[in-house]
Amino acid sequence: MTRRRWTYGEYDVMTGWDRPLQYHFLTVYRQRLPDFDGEDDPDDEEEEDDIVYDNLSRPNPAMRIDEILQKLEDLGIPVPATLEHDLAMDALLDRGNVVQQYHLEA
């Protein structure tokens, strides 16, 4: 599985190619704000960041690149300049075990 990740505002984005399942995926998380009082709150659960979008919630989880780009546009999240090409090459070469962290230009 390739994992192509970046952060935009309150969002963490992960997309890529799932080699065993042979399709692209997309997961968007909303980052939880850190606790600034320095004290542990016993009512806080060790939950992951909130999931804003996950392709596994779709009836057919397989995603095309254009669907990924459209969903990100709908969420107002810009994409790295090379993302479309990178995702296409992941599928073409049937890549696995690639992790790339993008840094968006301000």
C-alpha positions in Angstrom: 0.0 0.0 0.0 1.3 3.5 -0.8 0.5 6.2 1.6 0.6 9.8 0.5 0.0 12.2 3.3 -0.3 15.9 4.0 -1.8 18.4 6.4 -4.0 21.3 5.6 -5.4 23.5 8.4 -7.3 21.2 10.7 -7.1 18.2 8.3 -4.8 15.3 7.9 -5.1 13.6 4.6 -4.0 10.1 3.6 -4.5 8.6 0.1 -2.7 6.1 -2.0 -2.9 2.7 -3.8 -3.9 -0.4 -2.0 -2.0 -3.1 -3.8 -3.8 -6.2 -2.3 -7.2 -4.7 -3.0 -6.2 -3.1 -6.3 -7.8 0.3 -5.8 -7.1 3.9 -4.6 -8.3 5.0 -1.2 -8.8 8.3 0.7 -9.1 9.0 4.4 -9.4 12.6 5.8 -9.1 13.2 9.6 -9.9 16.3 11.6 -7.0 16.8 14.1 -8.0 16.9 17.7 -6.8 20.0 19.6 -4.2 19.4 22.2 -5.0 19.8 25.9 -3.2 23.0 26.9 -3.8 22.9 30.6 -1.1 20.3 31.1 -3.4 18.0 33.1 -4.8 14.7 32.0 -8.6 14.6 31.9 -9.9 11.2 33.0 -12.9 11.8 30.9 -10.8 12.0 27.7 -10.7 8.7 25.8 -7.8 7.7 23.8 -9.6 8.1 20.5 -8.1 8.7 17.1 -8.6 12.0 15.3 -12.2 12.4 14.0 -12.7 10.8 10.6 -14.2 13.4 8.2 -14.2 11.0 5.2 -13.2 7.4 4.6 -13.7 5.5 1.4 -14.6 2.4 3.4 -17.9 4.0 4.2 -18.9 3.9 0.6 -21.0 0.9 -0.8 -18.1 0.3 -3.2 -14.9 1.5 -1.5 -12.8 1.5 -4.7 -11.9 5.1 -5.7 -10.7 6.5 -9.0 -8.2 9.4 -9.0 -10.8 11.8 -10.2 -13.1 10.9 -7.4 -10.3 11.5 -4.8 -9.6 14.9 -6.3 -13.3 15.8 -6.4 -13.8 14.8 -2.8 -10.8 16.9 -1.7 -12.1 19.8 -3.6 -15.6 19.4 -2.0 -13.9 19.5 1.4 -11.8 22.6 0.4 -8.5 20.8 0.7 -5.8 21.6 -1.8 -3.7 18.8 -3.2 0.0 18.6 -3.8 1.1 19.5 -7.3 2.3 16.0 -8.1 -0.5 14.0 -6.4 -2.5 13.1 -9.5 0.6 11.8 -11.3 1.9 10.0 -8.2 -1.4 8.2 -7.7 -1.5 7.2 -11.4 2.0 5.8 -11.2 1.2 3.9 -8.0 -1.5 2.0 -9.8 0.4 1.6 -13.1 3.5 0.2 -11.3 1.3 -1.6 -8.7 3.5 -0.1 -6.0 3.4 -1.0 -2.4 5.2 0.1 0.8 5.7 3.7 -0.3 5.2 6.5 2.2 5.5 10.1 1.1 4.8 13.2 3.3 3.9 16.3 1.2 4.4 19.8 2.3 2.0 22.3 0.7 3.3 25.6 -0.5 1.9 28.5 1.6 
